[in-house]
């Protein structure tokens, strides 16, 4: 039995993204003052990207792990479940 890397496991994940994000940055100014930008490091889906002066959210790749709910030291990320029938779809292999 071979051990799969994290990248190989993530390849098995599929998404059915809604048109509306279930993740919201509450205040972009709070992100701008955040020196550590923890969300760009702890999110396994690499959903959060710092671009220019704004934090961009690629909600379509969210793993729905909830790490952003507890990882942001300023509690500046609003996380909700995606609408029914949308979000992450796991495949076993």
N, C-alpha and C positions, 0 to 999 in steps of 0.2 A: 504494500500500500504506500503510495507516495504522499508526501506532505505538500499541500498547496501553499503558495505564498499568499499574502494578503491581496496582492494585485490580482492573482488568479481567482481568488474567491470573490472579489468585487466584480470580476468580469461576469459572474453568474447572476448578478443582481440586475433586474430590469425595473423600469419606472413607467408609470402611467401618470404623467404630470397633468395637473389641472391648469387652467388658463390663469388662475389667480394664485399667488404665492401664499403658502401657509406660514411663512417666516417673514418677520418684519423687523427692520432696524427702527427702533423707536425714536432715536435722535442721532442724526449723522454727526452733530457736533461732539457728542460723547465719544463716538468712534474716533474722531479726529484727534481728540485729546488723549486717547488711549495709546500709550507708548508700546505696550507689549503685543497688542493685536492677537491675543490668545486664540480667538475664534479661527484665525487662519492656520493655526497649528493643531488644535485638538479635534477638529471636525474630520471624521474619516472619509466623508464624501467630498471634501475640499469645496464646500458650498460657499464659503466666505472668502472673497478676494478684495484686497485693497487696490483700488484703481484711482490714481490721481488723488483727489481729496475726498473720495467717497468709498464707503464699504459697499461692495456689490454682492448680491445674494443670488446664487444660482440654485434656487430651490428645487429645480427639476432633478437634481442629483442627490437630494436629501435621503439619508439612510433611516431617518426617523428614530435615531438613537436617543435624542433628547439631550445630548451633551451640551448643546448651545444654551439650553435652559439653565444649566447649572454652572457652565464654564465661564460665562461672561461676568467679570467682577463687578460690572456696573448694572447688571441685569437689564441690558439695553436691547436684548433680542426677545421678541414675542414669538413663541412657538405654539402652533395649534396643530391638531391632526388635520391632514388633508381631507377634503370632502370624500364621502363614501365612494369607493370604486377607483380612487386615485391614490397615488403614492408608490411606495416601493413594492416590488414583487420579487420574492425569493425563489430561486430554482435550486433544487438539490442535485448535486452531481459529485 
